[in-house]
Amino acid sequence: MRFRRAKPQADAQTPASNVVPIDSARSAENALRRLEWTVLRRLDGLLHGDYRTLFRGFGLDLADLREYQYHDDVRHIDWNVTARLSTPYVREYNEDRDVTAWFLLDVSPSVDFGSGDVRKRSVSIDFVTVLARVLTRHGNRVGAAFYGETMDTVIPPRSGRRHVLEILHRLIHRPPPTGATATDLHAFLKGAFPAIPRRSLVFVVSDFISTSAWAPALAQLAERHEVIAVRLYDPLERELPDIGLLTMQDAETGEQVFVDTHDRGFRRRFLKAAEERETRIRNGFRDAGVDALELSTSDDLADAIMRFADLRKRRSRLAAGAVMPRTWSHDVVPLA
């Protein structure tokens, strides 16, 4: 898969029939203002503190050496000192606060699903808008790459409110699918690897429903960058209620099947298949060695981000040698 540079927003000419029906150019501005009032105010000071940020920069100056501790990044081991002292030592750095962040955005048809008033794509739009605005308000740069059947586009990283509005506009006004093609996240992630040349903070925002195994490509991306998988889901994808006869359609291939949800055996098979998919996805995150933030269409976005931020800060303190409190559950720290 090859990426192409995005045309400037003023040059984009998209027919009205080929966009999501959300009020033209003002919709991006209105959405950003709404999120600034409802979510960003709650997150002020949480993601960026006065002394240590949740998302750290990658400009490094050597500060000190200390003995290796559990959870330390093995890439920071100083092998020369380790060989001389016969004890693993890691390098500590003074870190630049500037961050370059990328959003790898899955806008395939499956992301348009939602069992209630909120769709997975709406959750994706809100999350990207909030994080991009939080980062750019502190002088950082953000870029975006879109995966979809008709839009494989890269927006180079820049800072500023207008840049966030450009990303938001392209998320809202994406072309509709033109055929039946299943999502190939492996190809998307492989294509993104050469498109992000410098070490960056990378958010992969997707429902991770793919015909291909994406974990190896995600792991390759995580070798160079700090990667956070943002997984979108709807509660109906995990458990099917008893709602009678209905027709189910695959959002990407268009295949339809008529089912009877009164049938307990069918609901059990559906639940088993959903649990197997959940296991595959979470094992994929674990194998790739990335943190995962799961966002449901029924979640409060600010609460979900705050929980995730709290877990990352606790993990960071553990890596620095802090002792885990006894009240912690063993499964709290690893999100993936």
LUMZARO-362547 format. One record per atom (N, C-alpha, C): z, y, x. Coordinates in steps of 0.05 Angstrom, whole numbers, plus 32768, in hexadecimal, padded with zeros to 4 digits. Atoms other than C-alpha are relative to their C-alpha. Last residue first. Example, Ala and Ser with C-alpha at 12.3 -4.5 7.8 and 13.67 -1.06 7.14 Angstrom:
% LUMZARO-362547
7FFF7FE87FF0 808F7FEB8111 800E80167FF1 80007FE88012 809C7FA680F6 800080188012 
***
This chain:
% LUMZARO-362547
801880118001 820E7F9B7FC9 80087FE38000 800E7FFB801A 82497FC67FB5 7FE87FED7FFE 801D80058000 82757FAA7FEC 7FF480037FE5 800E7FF37FEB 82B87FCF7FEB 7FE27FFA8000 80057FE48005 82D57FBC7FA8 7FED800C8014 801C7FFC8007 82CE7F707FAC 7FFA801D7FFB 801280087FEA 830E7F647FD4 7FE380077FF9 800D801A8005 83377F8A7FA1 7FEC7FFA8016 801D80028002 835F7FC37FBF 7FF87FE47FF8 80087FFF801C 83A97FC77FAE 7FE27FFD7FFC 7FFD801A800D 83BC7FAE7FF3 7FF680007FE3 7FE880038010 839F7FED8012 80017FE57FF2 80068002801C 83687FE48046 801A7FFC7FF0 7FF78019800A 837D7FFD808B 7FFB7FFF7FE2 7FEB7FFE8014 8354803580AA 80087FE47FF5 7FE7800D7FF8 832E802680EA 801680027FEC 7FF37FF07FEC 82F2805580E6 801B7FF48008 800F80027FE8 82C9802080C2 800D80108017 7FFC801B7FF5 82FF801B808E 7FF27FFD801A 7FE67FFF7FF4 82FC80678084 80087FE5800C 80027FF17FE8 82B180628079 801B8002800E 800C80117FEC 82BB802A8047 7FFE800F801B 7FEC80147FF8 82EC80558020 7FF57FEE8016 7FEC7FF27FEF 82BB808F8021 80157FEC8009 800C7FFB7FE5 828380618009 8014800E8012 800280197FF1 82AE80467FD0 7FF58005801C 7FE580087FF8 82C2808C7FB9 7FFF7FE68011 7FF87FEF7FE9 827980A37FBA 801C7FF8800A 800F80097FE9 826580677F8E 800980118019 7FF6801A7FF8 829B80767F5C 7FF37FF7801A 7FE57FFC7FF4 828880C07F5B 800D7FE68009 80037FF57FE5 823E80AF7F52 801B8004800D 800B80157FEF 824E80817F16 7FFD800A801D 7FEC80147FFA 827C80B57EF7 7FF67FEB8012 7FEC7FF47FED 824880EC7EFD 80157FEC8007 800B7FFE7FE5 821280C07EDE 8014800B8014 7FFE7FE47FFA 823A80AA7EA1 7FF88004801D 7FEC7FF57FEE 822080647E94 8001801E7FFF 7FE87FF98010 81FB80487E57 8016800C8011 80087FEB8014 81B680487E78 801780087FEF 8008800A801A 81D780227EB1 7FF880177FEE 7FFF7FEC8015 81D980387EF9 7FF57FF57FE6 800D80098019 81E980077F30 800580157FEB 7FF47FF18016 81F680247F76 7FF17FF77FE7 800E7FFE8019 81E77FF37FAE 801080107FEC 7FEF7FFA8016 81F97FF57FF7 7FF080037FE7 7FFF7FE5800A 81C87FD48026 801580037FEB 7FEA7FF17FF3 81CB7F978054 8001801D7FF7 800C7FE97FF3 81867F7B8040 80158011800D 801180097FE9 81A57F378032 7FF48018800F 7FEE800A7FEB 81DC7F578007 7FF07FF88019 7FF27FE97FF4 81AB7F817FDF 80117FF78018 80147FF07FF1 817F7F447FD4 800C8018800D 8003800E7FE7 81BC7F1A7FC0 7FEB800F8012 7FE97FFA7FF0 81CA7F4F7F8C 80007FF2801B 80017FE47FF9 81837F4B7F70 801880078013 80167FFB7FED 81807EFF7F71 8001801D800A 7FF9800D7FE6 81C47EF87F50 7FEB80058015 7FEB7FEF7FF4 81B27F2A7F19 80087FF5801B 800D7FE87FF5 81717F047F0D 80148013800D 800E80087FE8 81977EC37F06 7FF28018800D 7FED80047FEB 81C77EE47ED6 7FF37FF7801A 7FF77FE67FF7 818D7EFD7EAC 80147FFE8016 80167FF47FF0 816D7EB87EAA 8009801C800A 8001800F7FE7 81B07E997E93 7FEA800D8013 7FE97FF87FF0 81B97ECF7E5E 7FFF7FF2801C 80057FE47FF7 81727EC47E43 801780098012 801580017FEB 817E7E787E42 7FFA801C800A 7FF4800B7FE8 81BF7E837E1C 7FEC7FFE8017 7FEF7FEB7FF4 819D7EB27DEB 800E7FF68019 80117FEC7FF3 81677E7E7DDF 80108016800D 800B800C7FE8 819A7E487DD2 7FEE8013800F 7FEC7FFE7FEB 81C07E757DA2 7FF57FF4801A 7FFE801A7FF3 81817E7E7D77 801480028018 7FEB8010800F 818D7EBB7D4C 80067FE6800F 7FE67FFC7FF2 81667EE17D83 80177FF47FF0 7FEC80008014 81257EC37D69 801B8002800D 7FE7800F7FFB 80EC7ED37D98 801380037FE8 7FF17FFD8018 80A27EE97D94 80197FEE8002 7FF580198009 80847EF27DD9 801180057FE8 7FEE7FFF8017 80577F297DF3 80097FE47FF9 7FFD801A800D 80357F337E37 801580017FEA 80097FFF801C 80257F7C7E46 80037FE67FF1 801780118004 80287F6F7E91 7FF580017FE4 80147FFD7FEB 80547FAA7EA3 7FE77FEF7FFC 800A7FE47FFD 80817FB77E67 7FEA80038014 7FFC7FF87FE4 80877F6D7E56 7FF3801B8004 80187FFB7FF0 808A7F697E0B 80078008801C 7FFA7FF47FE5 80BF7F4B7DDE 7FE68002800F 801580047FED 80B17F407D93 8007800E801A 800C7FE87FF4 80ED7F3A7D66 7FEA7FF78013 801B80047FF6 81107F0B7D36 7FF5801A800C 8014800C8011 815B7F147D2D 7FE57FFC800E 800C7FEB8010 81897F467D50 7FE87FF57FF0 800B800E8017 81BB7F167D71 7FF580157FED 7FEF80038018 81C77F3C7DB2 7FF17FF07FEA 80107FFB8018 81A27F2F7DF4 80117FFC7FE7 7FF680118016 81CC7F357E33 7FF180087FE7 7FEC80137FF7 81B97F507E78 80097FED7FEA 800D80117FED 81797F777E6A 80127FEA8009 800F8014800F 81997F947E2B 7FF17FED8013 7FEF80178008 81CC7FB77E57 7FF17FEA7FF1 7FF87FFC801C 81957FE17E77 80117FE87FF7 800180168013 818A7FE47EC2 800980097FE4 7FFF7FF7801C 817C80137EFC 7FFF7FE77FEE 800C80138013 818D7FFE7F43 800480097FE3 7FF67FF6801A 819880347F77 7FF27FF07FEB 8010800A8016 819180127FBB 800D800A7FE6 7FEF80058017 81AE803C7FF3 7FEE7FF87FE9 800D80058019 818C803A8037 80157FFB7FEA 7FE980078011 81A380598078 7FF57FFE7FE3 7FF47FEB8010 8163805580A0 801A7FF77FF3 80057FE67FF5 8143802D80D8 801080167FF2 7FFD80017FE3 815C7FE780CD 7FFD801B800D 7FE47FFB7FF9 81667FF68083 80057FFF801E 7FFB7FE38004 811A7FFB8078 801C80078009 800F7FF27FEA 81117FB68096 8004801E7FFE 7FF180047FE7 81487F9B8068 7FF2800E8017 7FE97FEE8002 81257FBA802B 80117FFE801A 800A7FE57FFB 80E47F988040 801680147FFF 80077FFD7FE4 81087F558047 7FF6801C8006 7FE97FFF7FEE 812C7F5E8003 7FF78003801E 7FFF7FE57FF3 80ED7F6F7FDA 801680018015 7FE57FFE7FF4 80D97F287FC5 8002801A8011 7FFE80087FE4 809B7F327F9B 801D80028009 800C801A7FFE 80907F347F4F 80037FF5801D 801980017FF0 80BF7F6E7F48 7FF77FE38002 800F8015800E 80F87F867F1C 7FE57FFE800D 800380187FEE 81227FAE7F4E 7FF57FE87FF1 7FF28015800F 81367FE07F16 7FFE7FE58010 80128013800E 812480167F48 80117FEE7FEF 7FF87FFF801C 813F80507F71 7FED7FEF7FEF 8015800F800D 813C80437FBC 80097FFD7FE3 7FF8800B801A 8166807B7FDA 7FE87FF17FF4 801580098013 815880868024 800D7FF57FE7 7FF1800C8016 818380AF8054 7FEC7FF97FEA 7FFA7FF08018 815780BC8090 80137FF17FEE 7FE9800C800E 814480A480D6 800980137FEA 7FE67FFB7FF4 810080C280E6 80177FF47FF0 7FFF80057FE3 80BB80A780D7 801B8003800C 7FE77FF27FF9 80C080A0808B 80057FFB801D 80017FE5800B 8078808F8075 801980108006 800D7FED7FED 8075805480A5 7FFF801C7FF5 7FF580017FE5 80AB802F807C 7FF280138014 7FEF7FE97FFB 809580478037 800A8000801D 80107FE77FFD 805A80188035 801180188007 800E80027FE7 80877FDC8042 7FEF80198005 7FED7FFB7FEA 80B57FF4800B 7FF37FFD801B 7FF77FE48001 807C7FFA7FD9 801280068018 80157FEF7FF5 805C7FB87FED 8008801D8001 800380077FE3 809E7F937FE3 7FEA8012800C 7FEE7FEF7FF0 80AA7FB77FA1 7FFD7FFB801E 7FFD800C7FE6 806D7F977F81 801080128012 7FF67FF07FEA 80707FA87F37 80037FEF8019 7FE380037FFB 80457F817F06 800880108019 7FFB80087FE5 80017F9B7EF1 801E7FFF8005 7FE980137FFF 7FE77FA17EAA 80037FF6801D 8006801C8002 7FBB7FDF7EA7 80187FEF8002 801B8004800A 7FB7802A7EA4 7FF87FE37FFD 800E80177FF4 8001803B7EAB 7FE47FFC7FF3 7FF9801A800D 801580817E94 7FF07FEA800E 8016800C8010 800E80BC7EC5 80097FE67FF4 800F80157FF2 805080DA7EDC 7FEB7FF57FEE 801C80008009 8069811C7EC0 7FF07FEC8011 80027FFE801D 80B581147EC3 7FE37FFC7FF7 7FF38016800D 80B980FA7F0A 7FFC80007FE2 801180187FFC 8084812A7F23 800D7FE77FF4 80187FFD8010 80AA81657F05 7FEE7FE78002 7FF88005801C 80EC814D7F23 7FE880027FEE 7FFB801C8002 80CD814A7F69 80077FF87FE3 801A800D7FFC 80B081907F61 80037FE17FFD 800F7FFE8019 80F281AA7F44 7FE47FF28002 7FF380138012 811881907F81 7FF080007FE5 8009801B7FF7 80E681B57FAD 800C7FEB7FEE 801C8004800A 80F181F57F85 7FF67FE48008 80008006801D 813C81EF7F90 7FE47FFA7FF6 80037FEA8014 813881EE7FDB 7FFE7FF67FE4 7FE77FF8800D 812D81BC8013 7FFA80157FEB 7FFB7FE47FFE 80F08196802C 801B80067FF2 7FE57FF48003 80DE814E8037 8001801D8005 7FF27FFD7FE7 8094813B802C 801C800D7FFD 7FF97FE47FFF 808081267FE5 80108004801A 7FEA7FF87FEF 805E80E27FEA 8003801F7FFE 80027FE57FF5 803380C57FB3 801980068011 7FF380077FE7 8022807F7F9A 800080198012 7FF57FEA7FF1 801280927F52 800F7FF58018 80147FEB7FFC 7FE580687F25 800A80178012 801B800B8000 800980257F23 7FEB80158007 80098005801B 804A80437F37 7FE37FF78001 800F80188004 8073804F7F75 7FFA7FFC7FE2 8001800C801B 808780957F86 7FF07FE68000 801880118002 809D80B07FCA 80027FF17FE5 800180158014 80CF80E97FD0 7FE57FF18002 801C80078005 80E8811B8003 80007FE97FEB 80048019800F 812B813E800B 7FE27FFD7FFC 801B8003800B 81428171803E 7FFD7FE67FF2 800E80197FF9 81898187804B 7FE57FFF7FF4 80147FFC7FEB 81A181CF8048 7FF27FE78009 7FF27FFF7FE6 81E181C38021 7FEC80018017 7FEE7FE98001 81C281D37FDD 800F8003801A 800F7FE87FF8 818A81A37FF0 801280197FFE 800880017FE3 81B881667FF0 7FF3801B8008 7FE880007FF0 81DB81747FAD 7FF98002801E 7FF47FE58001 819981867F8D 801980028011 80127FEE7FF1 817781467FA4 800B801C8001 7FFD80057FE3 81B3811C7F8E 7FEF80138010 7FE57FF97FF7 81B5813B7F48 80037FFD801E 7FFC7FE38002 816A813A7F3C 801B8009800B 800F7FF47FEB 816280F37F56 8004801E8000 7FF480067FE7 819A80DA7F29 7FF2800E8017 7FE67FF27FFD 818280FE7EEB 800C7FFB801C 80057FE37FFE 813A80E77EF3 801A800F8005 800C7FFB7FE6 814F809F7F01 7FFB801D8004 7FEA80027FED 817C809E7EC4 7FF68006801C 7FF07FE88004 814280B97E9A 80187FFF8013 800D7FEA7FF2 811680827EB8 800F801A7FFD 7FF980027FE4 8147804D7EA2 7FF380178010 801080137FF1 814180657E5B 80088000801D 80047FFA7FE3 817680867E31 7FF07FEA800D 800E7FE67FFE 817580877DE4 7FF98007801D 7FF57FEB8010 8185803D7DE0 7FF0801A8002 7FFA800B801B 81657FFC7DF8 800C80157FED 7FE57FF88008 8142801E7E32 80067FF77FE4 7FF2800F8015 8103800B7E58 801C800D7FFB 80017FF1801A 80D8803F7E7C 80117FF27FEB 7FEB7FEC7FFE 80EC80217EC0 800180117FE6 7FE6800C8007 80C37FE37EAF 801780148000 7FFA8001801D 8084800E7EAE 801B7FF47FF9 80108014800E 8087801E7EF9 80087FFD7FE3 80077FF5801A 80A7805F7F10 7FED7FED7FF1 801080138010 80CB80417F4C 7FFC800C7FE4 7FFC8000801D 80E3807B7F77 7FEC7FEC7FF2 801680128005 80EF80797FC2 80027FF87FE2 7FFD800F8018 811B80B77FCA 7FE77FEF7FFC 80198008800E 812080D18010 80087FF07FE7 7FFE80158013 815880F78032 7FE57FFB7FF3 801A8003800E 815881208071 80017FE87FEE 800A801A8008 819F81328083 7FE480037FF5 801A7FFF800E 81BC816D80A9 7FF67FE37FFB 7FFD8002801D 8206816480B9 7FE57FFF7FF1 800C7FE8800D 81F981548102 80037FFC7FE2 801880038011 8227811E811B 7FF7801A7FF4 7FFF7FE88011 8256811F8156 7FE680017FF0 80127FE97FFE 825280D8816D 800A80187FF0 7FFB7FEE8016 827E809C817C 7FF0801A8005 80027FE37FFB 8263806581A8 8007800F7FE7 80157FF2800F 827C801E81A0 8001801D8007 7FFB7FE48005 82A17FF081CF 7FE9800D7FF1 80147FEF800E 82A27FA481CF 800A801D7FFC 7FF77FFA801B 82D27F888203 7FEC80117FF3 7FFE8019800F 82BE7F678245 800C80037FE5 7FE480038009 82CD7FAA8267 80057FE57FF2 7FED7FFA7FEB 828D7FB08290 801C7FF87FF9 800380147FEB 82607F8C825E 801480058017 7FF78019800A 827A7FB58223 7FFF7FEA8016 7FE380007FFF 82717FF5824A 800C7FE67FF7 7FF87FFD7FE4 82287FE58256 801E80008003 8001801B7FF3 821E7FC98210 80088002801D 80097FF97FE6 8234800981EC 80017FE78011 7FF3800D7FEA 82387FF081A4 7FF4800A801B 7FF37FEC7FEF 821D80238173 80107FF48017 80157FF17FF1 81E97FF48155 800D80158012 8005800D7FE6 82237FC58143 7FEB800F8010 801D80057FFE 82387FF7810D 7FFB7FF4801C 800F7FED7FEF 82847FF18108 7FE37FF78000 80107FEE8010 829D7FC880CC 7FF280158011 800F800C8017 82D27FA480F6 7FF480167FEF 7FEF80098017 82E67FCC8133 7FEE7FF57FEA 800D80088019 82C57FD68177 80147FF67FEC 8004801D8004 82EF7FF781AC 7FF47FFB7FE5 7FE7800D8008 82E5804281B7 7FF97FE27FFB 8002801D8002 82B3807081D9 801A7FF57FF6 7FEB80107FF4 82AD80BB81D0 7FF87FE37FFE 7FE67FF37FFF 828380F681B9 80147FF0800F 7FEB80127FF8 823980E581C3 801B800F8002 7FF87FFA7FE5 820D8117819D 80187FED8007 7FE7800A7FF3 81E98100815F 80038009801C 80017FF37FE5 81B6811E812E 801A7FFA800E 800780147FEC 81B780EB80F5 7FFB800C801B 80197FFC7FF2 81DA811280BE 7FFC7FEC8016 7FFF7FF37FE6 821180F78093 7FE48003800C 801980067FF5 821180E88048 7FFD8010801A 8006801C8008 825980E68030 7FE67FF7800C 801180038017 826981248058 7FFC7FE37FF9 801180177FFC 82A481308085 7FF07FFB7FE7 7FFC800C7FE6 82CD816E8090 7FED7FE98005 7FFF7FEC7FEB 82BF81A08059 80007FF3801B 7FE67FF47FFB 82A9816B8028 7FFF80148017 7FFF7FF27FE7 8264815B800D 801B800D8003 8013800D7FED 825C81257FD8 7FFF800E801B 7FFB801D7FFE 829C81397FB3 7FED7FF48015 7FEA80067FEE 829E81847FBD 80057FE38004 7FFC7FED7FEB 827581927F7F 80187FF98011 8003800D7FE5 826A81517F59 800480148017 7FEC80157FFC 828581697F16 7FFF7FF4801C 7FE67FF37FFF 825D81A97F19 80167FEC8005 7FFC7FF57FE6 821F81817F2A 801B800E8003 7FFA80147FEC 822481577EEB 8007800C801B 7FF18017800B 822481817EAB 80097FEC8016 7FE97FF98010 821081C77EC1 80117FE87FF9 7FEF7FEF7FF0 81E181B67EFA 801A80077FF1 7FF180107FED 81C6817C7ED2 801380108012 7FED8010800F 81B181A97E98 80127FF08013 7FEA7FEF800A 819381DC7EC7 80157FF07FF1 7FF07FF97FE9 816A81A67EEA 801880117FF8 7FF180177FF8 8151818A7EA8 801280068017 7FEB80048014 813D81CF7E8F 80127FE88008 7FEC7FEB7FFD 811781DE7ED0 80177FFC7FEC 7FF280057FE7 80F3819B7ECD 801680148004 7FED80168003 80E381A47E83 800F7FFA8019 7FE47FF78003 80C781EA7E8E 80147FE87FFE 7FF47FF97FE6 808681D07EAB 801D80077FFD 800E7FF77FE9 807081A97E6D 801080098018 80097FE47FFF 80A081967E35 7FF78009801B 7FE87FF17FFC 80AB814A7E3C 7FF7801C8007 7FFD7FE98011 8073811F7E20 801B800E8002 7FEA80058012 806A80F27E5C 800580187FEF 7FE57FFB7FF6 802781037E79 80147FF87FEC 7FF880137FEB 7FE080EB7E72 801B8005800B 7FFD801B800B 7FCE810B7E2F 80097FEC8014 7FE880018011 7FDC81517E4A 80047FE47FF5 80057FFD801C 7FA881477E81 80197FFC7FF0 7FFC8019800E 7FC5814E7EC7 7FFB80047FE3 800B7FFD801B 7FAC81847EF4 80017FE67FF2 800080198010 7FD781887F33 7FF580077FE4 801B800C8001 7FC281C37F5D 7FFE7FE87FEE 80127FED800D 800081EE7F4F 7FE47FF47FFD 7FFD8002801D 802C81B27F5F 7FED80127FF2 7FEE7FEC8009 801181AD7FA6 800180007FE1 800D7FE68001 7FED816B7FB0 801580157FF7 80027FF4801A 801981307FC3 7FF1801B8002 7FF07FE88003 8008810D8003 7FFD800C7FE4 800F7FE87FFC 7FEC80C77FFD 801280187FFB 7FF67FE9800E 801080868008 7FED80178005 80017FE77FF1 7FEE8045801A 800B80177FEF 80007FE88011 800080008000 800080198012 
***
